[in-house]
Amino acid sequence: MRSLSLLALGSFALIPACAQAPADSRLPEEFAASTDWVDLTLDDFVNVNGDETTWRQEGDTIVCTGKPLGGARSLKQYDDFLLEVEWNHHEHAGNSGIFLWCPEQAFTDLPPGTLPRTGIEVQVLDLGYEENWERDKGAPSNWFTSHGDIFPVGASSMQAETPQIVYAAADGAEYTVGNPDSARSFPSKRLVKPAGEWNHYAIAAIDGQVSLWVNGERVNGASFCKPFTGYLALEAEGALIEFRNLRICELENQQ
């Protein structure tokens, strides 16, 4: 099996190279040897349980109103792949996500207003969500961040790379997020930009392992994901969000 640790070290010796990624791309160096990139638009997704206004394509941008709650899943299923996307929340505390390896039952007869039932979610959350939590609770969140959490939903499972982490607040005070037994993995750095600005995610999903780069830096990961084949999904979760430059590179199985 291909080890994601190779990705973290920048080795793609097991992945055949074609053309290089564009010189101005924010893809990490680990992705540079890979190509066969395919651009994805809304035509590559099924509107599972939204209404006719939930999703629309505007030029190279997928626009989601966030209402009703639900998802758009890919037409095809994927095994091992690299994924690149930019996203931009337009509302303070906006919430969304990118689901990996969702089985068919995640979407079967999914009622409007219901989120995908299962999959590995890469969180797409505006900074305002944490800000509101701290305002209302009087302390920083101890179970989520707005900077690229990865976690299993429903029947899916995974092992968190960073189940617990200590961050420093603006005043220098330290606080802990997560616990040693958490299935949710937390980012090593807090790099997400606020609503109104574009953020960049690069995701490697290989042999049940996930690695996430946020705005050019690797910050999070997961291993032993089950299942590790299935659909992609974009999540509608109540807030206006845009996705652009969404593309995928499928990797051949070379075991």
C-alpha positions as CSV (number, residue, x, y, z in Angstrom):
1,M,0.0,0.0,0.0
2,R,1.2,3.5,-0.6
3,S,1.9,5.3,2.6
4,L,0.7,8.9,3.1
5,S,3.9,9.5,5.0
6,L,5.5,9.5,1.6
7,L,3.2,12.4,0.6
8,A,4.1,14.3,3.7
9,L,7.8,13.9,2.8
10,G,7.3,15.1,-0.7
11,S,7.9,11.7,-2.5
12,F,5.5,10.8,-5.3
13,A,7.9,8.1,-6.7
14,L,4.9,5.7,-6.9
15,I,2.7,8.0,-8.9
16,P,3.4,8.3,-12.6
17,A,4.2,11.9,-13.7
18,C,2.7,13.5,-16.8
19,A,2.6,17.3,-17.2
20,Q,3.6,19.5,-14.2
21,A,1.1,21.6,-12.2
22,P,1.0,25.3,-13.2
23,A,3.9,27.3,-11.9
24,D,1.6,29.7,-10.1
25,S,-0.5,27.0,-8.5
26,R,-0.7,26.8,-4.7
27,L,-0.5,23.0,-4.8
28,P,2.1,21.7,-2.4
29,E,5.3,20.4,-3.8
30,E,4.1,16.9,-3.0
31,F,1.5,17.2,-5.8
32,A,3.9,18.6,-8.4
33,A,4.7,15.3,-10.1
34,S,1.0,14.4,-10.6
35,T,-1.3,15.3,-13.4
36,D,-4.2,14.0,-15.3
37,W,-6.1,16.7,-13.4
38,V,-9.8,16.9,-14.3
39,D,-11.8,20.1,-13.6
40,L,-15.0,19.5,-11.8
41,T,-18.1,21.7,-12.3
42,L,-21.7,21.4,-11.0
43,D,-22.3,19.1,-14.1
44,D,-20.1,16.5,-12.3
45,F,-22.4,16.5,-9.3
46,V,-26.0,15.4,-8.4
47,N,-28.2,17.7,-6.4
48,V,-29.2,15.1,-3.9
49,N,-31.8,16.9,-1.8
50,G,-31.6,20.6,-2.4
51,D,-34.1,22.7,-4.3
52,E,-33.6,24.3,-7.7
53,T,-31.9,27.3,-6.2
54,T,-29.5,25.6,-3.8
55,W,-26.7,25.0,-6.3
56,R,-25.7,26.9,-9.4
57,Q,-22.7,27.3,-11.7
58,E,-21.4,30.9,-12.3
59,G,-18.5,30.8,-14.7
60,D,-15.8,28.6,-13.0
61,T,-17.5,28.9,-9.6
62,I,-20.0,26.6,-7.9
63,V,-22.3,28.7,-5.8
64,C,-24.3,27.2,-2.9
65,T,-27.0,29.1,-1.0
66,G,-26.7,26.6,1.9
67,K,-30.5,26.2,2.0
68,P,-32.0,23.7,2.5
69,L,-29.4,21.7,4.4
70,G,-28.1,18.8,2.3
71,G,-25.5,17.9,-0.3
72,A,-24.4,17.6,-3.9
73,R,-22.6,14.3,-4.6
74,S,-20.2,13.4,-7.4
75,L,-21.5,11.4,-10.4
76,K,-18.8,8.8,-9.9
77,Q,-17.1,7.2,-7.0
78,Y,-13.4,7.6,-6.4
79,D,-10.7,5.4,-4.7
80,D,-7.2,7.2,-4.5
81,F,-7.0,10.8,-5.6
82,L,-5.7,14.3,-5.1
83,L,-8.1,17.1,-4.8
84,E,-7.7,20.9,-5.1
85,V,-10.3,23.5,-4.4
86,E,-10.7,27.2,-3.3
87,W,-13.6,28.2,-1.1
88,N,-15.1,31.4,0.1
89,H,-17.7,31.9,2.8
90,H,-19.9,35.0,2.4
91,E,-21.5,34.9,5.8
92,H,-20.0,35.3,9.2
93,A,-19.9,31.9,10.9
94,G,-20.8,30.1,7.7
95,N,-20.6,26.3,7.8
96,S,-20.0,23.7,5.0
97,G,-17.8,20.7,4.3
98,I,-16.2,18.5,1.7
99,F,-17.1,14.8,2.1
100,L,-14.7,12.1,1.0
101,W,-15.5,8.4,0.3
102,C,-19.2,8.5,0.9
103,P,-21.0,5.2,0.3
104,E,-24.3,5.1,-1.7
105,Q,-26.4,4.9,1.5
106,A,-25.2,8.3,2.6
107,F,-27.6,9.8,0.0
108,T,-30.3,7.2,-0.6
109,D,-33.7,8.8,-0.1
110,L,-32.1,11.7,1.8
111,P,-34.9,14.1,2.8
112,P,-34.5,17.8,2.2
113,G,-32.9,19.5,5.2
114,T,-30.7,16.5,6.0
115,L,-26.9,16.4,5.7
116,P,-25.1,13.4,4.1
117,R,-25.4,10.4,6.5
118,T,-21.8,9.1,6.4
119,G,-18.4,9.8,5.0
120,I,-15.1,11.5,6.0
121,E,-15.7,15.2,6.3
122,V,-13.1,17.9,5.8
123,Q,-14.6,20.9,7.6
124,V,-15.1,24.2,5.7
125,L,-16.0,26.5,8.5
126,D,-15.7,30.3,8.8
127,L,-13.7,31.8,11.7
128,G,-16.9,33.5,13.0
129,Y,-18.2,30.1,14.2
130,E,-15.4,29.9,16.7
131,E,-15.8,33.6,17.6
132,N,-19.5,33.2,18.3
133,W,-18.8,30.1,20.5
134,E,-16.2,32.0,22.6
135,R,-18.5,35.0,22.9
136,D,-21.5,32.8,24.0
137,K,-19.5,30.4,26.2
138,G,-16.9,32.7,27.6
139,A,-14.1,30.4,26.5
140,P,-12.6,29.0,23.3
141,S,-14.1,25.9,21.8
142,N,-12.7,22.7,23.3
143,W,-14.0,20.4,20.5
144,F,-13.8,22.0,17.1
145,T,-11.8,24.6,15.1
146,S,-12.4,26.7,12.0
147,H,-9.1,25.7,10.4
148,G,-9.6,22.4,8.7
149,D,-10.8,19.7,11.1
150,I,-11.2,16.2,9.7
151,F,-13.7,13.8,11.2
152,P,-15.9,10.7,10.4
153,V,-19.6,11.1,10.0
154,G,-22.2,8.4,10.7
155,A,-20.9,4.8,10.1
156,S,-17.6,6.0,8.6
157,S,-14.5,5.7,10.9
158,M,-10.9,6.9,11.0
159,Q,-8.0,7.4,13.3
160,A,-7.2,11.1,14.0
161,E,-3.7,12.3,13.3
162,T,-4.1,15.0,16.0
163,P,-6.9,14.1,18.4
164,Q,-5.8,16.7,20.9
165,I,-3.9,19.9,20.6
166,V,-3.0,23.0,22.6
167,Y,-3.4,26.4,20.9
168,A,-2.4,29.8,22.1
169,A,-5.1,32.5,22.2
170,A,-4.4,36.1,21.1
171,D,-3.6,37.1,24.7
172,G,-1.1,34.2,24.9
173,A,-3.2,32.0,27.1
174,E,-3.2,28.3,26.1
175,Y,-6.2,26.2,25.7
176,T,-6.8,22.6,24.7
177,V,-9.0,21.3,21.9
178,G,-10.0,17.6,21.7
179,N,-9.0,14.7,23.9
180,P,-6.7,11.6,23.4
181,D,-9.6,9.4,22.3
182,S,-11.2,11.8,19.9
183,A,-12.0,10.6,16.4
184,R,-11.8,14.2,15.2
185,S,-8.4,15.4,14.0
186,F,-7.4,19.0,14.6
187,P,-5.0,21.2,12.5
188,S,-1.5,21.9,13.6
189,K,-1.7,25.5,12.4
190,R,-4.6,28.0,12.2
191,L,-4.4,29.3,8.7
192,V,-8.0,29.9,7.4
193,K,-8.9,33.4,6.2
194,P,-12.2,35.1,7.2
195,A,-15.4,35.3,5.3
196,G,-15.0,37.2,2.1
197,E,-11.6,35.9,1.3
198,W,-10.6,32.8,-0.7
199,N,-9.1,29.8,1.0
200,H,-7.2,27.0,-0.7
201,Y,-7.4,23.3,0.3
202,A,-5.3,20.5,-1.2
203,I,-6.3,17.0,-0.2
204,A,-4.6,13.7,-0.7
205,A,-6.8,10.7,-0.1
206,I,-4.9,7.4,-0.6
207,D,-5.3,3.9,0.7
208,G,-7.6,5.1,3.6
209,Q,-5.3,7.9,4.6
210,V,-6.1,11.6,4.2
211,S,-3.7,14.6,4.3
212,L,-4.8,18.2,4.2
213,W,-3.0,21.4,3.2
214,V,-4.6,24.7,4.0
215,N,-3.4,27.8,2.1
216,G,-0.2,26.0,1.1
217,E,0.8,24.3,4.4
218,R,0.1,20.7,5.5
219,V,-1.8,20.9,8.7
220,N,-3.9,17.8,9.3
221,G,-4.5,14.2,8.5
222,A,-6.2,10.9,9.2
223,S,-5.5,7.2,8.7
224,F,-7.4,3.9,8.7
225,C,-10.5,5.6,7.1
226,K,-13.4,3.2,6.4
227,P,-14.7,3.0,3.8
228,F,-11.9,4.4,1.5
229,T,-13.8,4.4,-1.7
230,G,-17.0,6.3,-2.5
231,Y,-18.5,9.6,-3.6
232,L,-17.3,13.1,-3.1
233,A,-19.9,15.6,-1.7
234,L,-20.2,19.3,-1.2
235,E,-22.2,20.3,1.8
236,A,-25.0,22.8,2.0
237,E,-25.2,23.8,5.7
238,G,-27.1,27.0,5.9
239,A,-24.8,29.7,4.6
240,L,-23.8,31.1,1.2
241,I,-20.5,29.7,0.0
242,E,-18.6,29.5,-3.3
243,F,-16.2,26.8,-4.6
244,R,-13.9,27.5,-7.5
245,N,-11.0,25.8,-9.3
246,L,-12.2,22.4,-8.1
247,R,-10.3,19.7,-9.7
248,I,-9.3,16.1,-9.1
249,C,-6.4,13.8,-10.1
250,E,-7.2,10.1,-9.8
251,L,-4.3,7.9,-8.9
252,E,-3.7,4.5,-10.4
253,N,-3.5,1.6,-8.0
254,Q,0.1,0.3,-8.2
255,Q,0.1,-2.3,-5.5
